[in-house]
Structures are given as C-alpha cells and as structure tokens.
Amino acid sequence: MTASPVKTIGRFECRILLDGFFRLDGGAMFGVVPKRIWNAFYPSDDHNRIRLGLTSLLVKGEGMLLLVEGGIGEAFGHDEKLRKIYGIEKTGGLEADLADAGYLPEDVTHVVYTHLHWDHAGNACRIDDKGTFTARFPKARYFAQAGEWRQALSGSGSTRASYLPEILAPLEECGNLELIEGDYQVNDAVTLKLTGGHTAHHQAVIVRDGGAGVIFWGDLIPTPHHVHIPHIMAYDRFPQDTFYRKEELLEDTVKAGFFSAFPHGLDRSFGRIVFDGARYSSSAEE
C-alpha cells in the first residue's frame, strides 16, 4: 500500500485516504466533452466505464481529527449485482488507511460531507453485530448542509438512486448529526463553502492556516482532469452553477497558492492548480 503524503497547513497535518475504486460511465463523467479527449487519460472498459478513486481528506490539529468524505464503505452490503454494475474494488478500505495513519474510528472528532451521494457518504455508518447500521465514527460530529440532508432522505424519484437513506438516518437518530445552512466555520481554519452545482446544496471544504491552504473540491471538481472549466459532469443537477463556481474558486485557489484534493482521483496525491492564461490544469504533488 502506498503511503499517504502529508501536507502541513499551518498548525494542521493533512493527508489523503483511499477507500478503494469504482467505475462510472465516462461520457456521464465528462458531459459534452468528446470521448476521444477524456478516453486519452481515462481509458474506458467494454461498458464505457472509467475507473475512479474513492478518496477522503484527513485533517489533524488543535485537538481536532477531521475526516472529509468517506467513500462507499458497506453501502451495498452483499449486493453483488450493484457491486458488479459499479465495478467496486475494495482496497484495505478507509479504516485500514486510517489505521496506517495511527488512528481508530473512535479518534475522529468531525466528519464533513460535500454532499450525501452514496459514493461520498456510504461510509457514514457501519453494519453492527445486530445487522443494523450505526455511526461508523461514534464520537464524531457529522456536518452536512440541511438542504442536502432533506433531499437525501426525501426519496424523491428524480434523485433517489443517488442516495441511501438507510445509511444516513441513524446519524440523526443517535444525535451525531449537525445540519448547517450556507457557509460555515468549523473552527478558525476550516471553512465549509456552499457551492451548489453538482447538487443544490453541495459544498467545498477549505483548510487555511499560516498562509497555506488546501481545498477539497467534492464533485464540483471530482478529478484533476475536471479542473478545466468546461469539463463538467452530466451528473450535475445545476451545470451552469458548476461552471461559474469553478471559475470563481479556481481563480481564488491559484492566487492563494493552495493545494487541491479531489474525491475521485486515482491516487493519494495532492494537486497544484495553475493557470496559463487560457485554461486551468492540475499537476500532482507528493
């Protein structure tokens, strides 16, 4: 297993954890971008699917152990049909990566989700000895946008396939959930920034301290190859919002010199985004 690189952001240590890999349709991942372009860096399989990572950001410092995202976890249980449809490949899993970093699930104090789709929040709960879902990080406060939570548990036909309410509901039942509205400060260094775009209440996570910073983009920019502003997923509910928020936040990120982390990158590398006067691009940094 490749060790996760550590970035020091002022008083905080940041590292990328990996829950495994899965596959989604390449055309849906890149929207109007022609296949001849995206297939060059994400070769598709016989079902037109591309391989994607399930990554999280771990932030340690000032008495806080913050986990951003969580991957699929046990979202599909033993449903082999769905596991095959999405080409799920489990590595050691998020908890194994957490252990390699020296921590147990009980050490996590805060969990933040950019949004609550199953490939981001499927690890919110685990299956206990009784076969029921219970909070995976029992001592943590879980943060989510209130509007996103309502959508996730609504069972709405238009988005139902994207959420798994049975994995989320126990968080509220056990009192671990904290619902927020709009931009929010977790502490003086961690900002949750409402972006919209992928979902109406999608948020990005920014850690800044001592002149340094890292932004976890969520599905506003799911992979390093989505940094180019027109590369927008067909999965996005509000693609125009994605376009304008990417444009705004990318400019701020480059000016500040912040690192980037992407939820569906294929490795544990942080990104450094640059602008050449015409387009944005990202290069991996160990």
C-alpha positions in Angstrom: 0.0 0.0 0.0 1.4 3.4 -1.0 1.8 5.7 2.0 -0.3 8.8 2.0 1.7 12.0 1.6 1.3 14.6 4.4 0.8 18.3 3.7 1.5 20.7 6.6 -1.1 23.6 6.5 0.0 25.9 9.4 -1.0 24.1 12.6 -2.6 21.2 10.7 -1.5 18.0 9.1 -3.5 16.9 6.0 -3.4 13.6 4.2 -5.4 11.7 1.6 -7.0 8.4 2.5 -8.3 5.8 0.0 -11.4 3.6 0.4 -11.0 1.8 -2.9 -12.1 2.3 -6.5 -15.3 2.1 -8.6 -16.4 2.7 -12.2 -18.9 5.1 -13.7 -19.8 5.9 -17.3 -17.1 8.0 -18.9 -19.5 10.0 -21.0 -21.6 10.9 -18.0 -18.4 11.9 -16.0 -17.3 14.4 -18.8 -20.7 15.6 -20.2 -20.3 17.3 -23.6 -16.5 16.5 -23.8 -15.9 14.1 -26.7 -14.8 10.6 -25.8 -11.6 11.0 -27.9 -10.5 13.6 -25.3 -11.4 12.0 -22.0 -10.6 8.5 -23.1 -6.9 9.6 -23.5 -6.5 10.0 -19.8 -9.3 7.7 -18.5 -9.4 4.7 -20.8 -12.9 3.1 -20.7 -13.8 -0.5 -20.4 -16.2 -2.5 -22.6 -19.1 -0.9 -20.8 -17.8 2.6 -21.4 -17.0 2.9 -17.7 -13.9 4.6 -16.3 -12.0 3.8 -13.1 -12.3 6.3 -10.3 -10.9 6.6 -6.8 -12.8 7.0 -3.5 -10.7 9.4 -1.6 -11.0 11.4 1.7 -9.1 14.2 3.3 -7.9 13.7 6.9 -7.1 16.9 8.9 -5.3 16.7 12.3 -4.5 19.6 14.6 -5.7 21.8 17.5 -7.4 18.9 19.2 -9.4 18.0 16.0 -9.3 15.0 13.8 -11.5 15.9 10.8 -12.5 13.5 8.1 -13.8 14.9 4.8 -15.9 12.3 3.0 -15.7 8.5 3.4 -16.3 6.6 0.2 -18.7 3.7 -0.3 -18.0 1.6 2.8 -20.6 -1.1 3.2 -23.3 0.9 1.3 -24.2 -2.1 -0.9 -23.6 -4.8 1.7 -23.6 -8.1 -0.1 -25.5 -6.9 -3.2 -23.2 -8.4 -5.8 -25.3 -7.1 -8.7 -24.7 -3.5 -7.7 -21.1 -4.1 -6.8 -20.6 -5.5 -10.3 -22.5 -2.7 -12.0 -20.2 -0.1 -10.4 -17.1 -2.2 -10.6 -16.3 -1.7 -6.9 -12.8 -2.6 -5.9 -12.1 -2.5 -2.2 -8.5 -2.0 -1.1 -7.8 -2.2 2.6 -10.6 0.3 3.0 -10.8 3.7 4.7 -10.4 2.2 8.2 -7.2 0.5 7.1 -5.8 3.7 5.8 -6.9 5.5 8.9 -5.1 2.8 11.0 -1.9 3.3 8.9 -2.1 6.9 9.8 -2.2 5.9 13.5 -5.9 6.4 14.2 -9.1 4.4 15.1 -12.6 5.4 14.1 -13.2 6.4 17.7 -10.5 9.1 17.3 -12.3 11.0 14.6 -13.9 14.2 16.1 -15.5 15.7 13.0 -16.9 14.3 9.7 -17.9 16.6 6.8 -19.6 15.7 3.6 -19.5 17.8 0.5 -22.8 16.1 -0.4 -24.5 12.8 0.5 -24.4 10.7 -2.6 -23.6 7.1 -1.8 -20.1 7.3 -3.3 -19.2 10.0 -0.8 -21.3 9.2 2.3 -21.7 5.5 2.0 -19.2 5.1 4.9 -21.2 7.2 7.3 -22.4 4.1 9.1 -21.2 0.5 9.5 -23.2 -2.7 10.0 -23.1 -3.7 13.6 -23.4 -7.2 15.2 -27.1 -7.0 15.0 -27.1 -6.3 11.3 -28.2 -2.7 11.6 -26.5 0.5 10.6 -24.8 2.6 13.3 -22.4 5.6 13.2 -19.0 4.5 12.0 -17.3 7.3 13.9 -19.2 7.2 17.2 -17.6 10.2 18.9 -17.7 12.5 15.8 -20.0 15.4 14.9 -21.2 14.8 11.4 -21.7 18.0 9.3 -24.0 18.3 6.3 -26.0 21.0 4.6 -29.6 20.9 5.8 -31.0 21.2 2.3 -28.8 18.3 1.2 -30.0 16.2 4.1 -33.6 16.8 3.3 -33.0 15.9 -0.3 -31.2 12.7 0.7 -33.9 11.4 2.9 -36.8 12.6 0.8 -37.0 9.6 -1.5 -37.6 11.9 -4.4 -37.8 10.0 -7.7 -35.5 12.3 -9.6 -32.6 11.7 -7.2 -33.5 8.5 -5.4 -30.8 6.4 -7.0 -28.1 8.8 -5.7 -28.8 8.5 -2.0 -29.1 5.7 0.5 -31.3 7.0 3.4 -31.0 3.8 5.4 -27.2 4.5 5.8 -27.8 8.2 6.7 -30.8 8.2 9.0 -29.0 6.6 12.0 -26.8 9.7 12.3 -29.8 11.8 13.3 -31.3 9.1 15.5 -28.1 8.8 17.6 -27.6 12.6 17.9 -24.3 12.8 15.9 -25.7 15.0 13.1 -25.2 18.7 12.8 -27.1 20.4 10.0 -25.9 23.7 8.7 -27.2 26.4 6.3 -24.8 28.0 3.9 -21.2 28.8 4.6 -20.0 27.6 7.9 -16.8 27.8 10.1 -16.0 24.6 11.8 -13.1 26.4 13.5 -10.9 29.3 12.7 -9.1 27.3 10.0 -11.8 25.1 8.4 -14.5 26.6 6.2 -17.4 24.8 4.6 -18.2 26.8 1.4 -21.6 26.4 -0.2 -21.2 26.0 -4.0 -24.2 24.3 -5.5 -23.7 22.9 -8.9 -23.5 19.1 -8.6 -26.4 19.2 -6.1 -28.3 22.3 -5.0 -26.6 22.3 -1.6 -23.1 20.9 -2.5 -20.2 22.4 -0.5 -16.4 22.5 -0.8 -14.1 22.3 2.3 -11.2 24.8 2.7 -8.5 24.4 5.3 -6.3 27.5 5.6 -3.7 28.4 8.2 -0.4 30.2 8.4 -0.6 31.4 4.8 -1.1 27.9 3.4 -4.2 26.0 2.4 -5.9 23.0 0.8 -9.3 22.8 -0.8 -11.3 19.6 -1.1 -13.5 20.2 -4.1 -16.1 17.4 -3.8 -17.9 16.8 -7.1 -17.5 20.4 -8.1 -14.2 19.2 -9.5 -14.2 15.4 -9.0 -10.9 14.6 -10.6 -7.8 16.6 -11.6 -9.0 16.3 -15.2 -12.1 18.3 -14.3 -10.1 21.4 -13.4 -10.5 22.7 -17.0 -13.7 24.7 -16.5 -15.8 23.3 -19.4 -15.2 19.7 -18.1 -18.5 19.4 -16.3 -20.3 16.1 -15.4 -23.6 15.2 -17.0 -24.5 14.1 -13.4 -24.5 17.7 -12.2 -28.0 18.9 -11.4 -27.1 22.6 -12.0 -24.3 22.7 -14.5 -24.3 26.4 -15.0 -23.7 26.9 -11.3 -20.9 24.4 -11.5 -19.3 26.5 -14.3 -19.5 29.8 -12.5 -18.4 28.5 -9.1 -15.5 26.6 -10.6 -14.4 29.8 -12.3 -14.6 31.8 -9.1 -13.0 29.3 -6.8 -10.2 28.3 -9.2 -9.2 31.9 -9.5 -9.1 32.3 -5.7 -7.2 29.0 -5.3 -4.5 29.8 -7.8 -4.0 33.3 -6.3 -3.7 31.9 -2.8 -1.4 29.1 -3.9 -3.5 26.4 -2.2 -3.2 22.7 -2.7 -6.2 20.7 -4.0 -7.7 17.3 -3.2 -10.2 15.5 -5.4 -12.7 12.9 -4.3 -12.3 10.7 -7.3 -8.6 11.0 -8.1 -6.8 7.7 -8.7 -4.1 8.2 -6.1 -3.3 9.9 -2.8 -1.6 12.9 -4.4 -2.5 16.5 -3.7 -2.8 18.7 -6.7 -1.3 22.1 -7.5 -3.5 24.0 -9.9 -2.0 26.5 -12.4 -3.4 28.9 -15.0 -1.6 29.5 -18.2 -3.6 32.5 -19.3 -6.1 30.3 -21.2 -7.0 27.4 -19.1 -6.5 25.8 -15.6 -4.7 22.5 -15.2 -3.6 20.4 -12.2 -0.3 18.6 -11.6 0.2 16.0 -8.8 2.4 16.9 -5.9 3.7 14.4 -3.4 
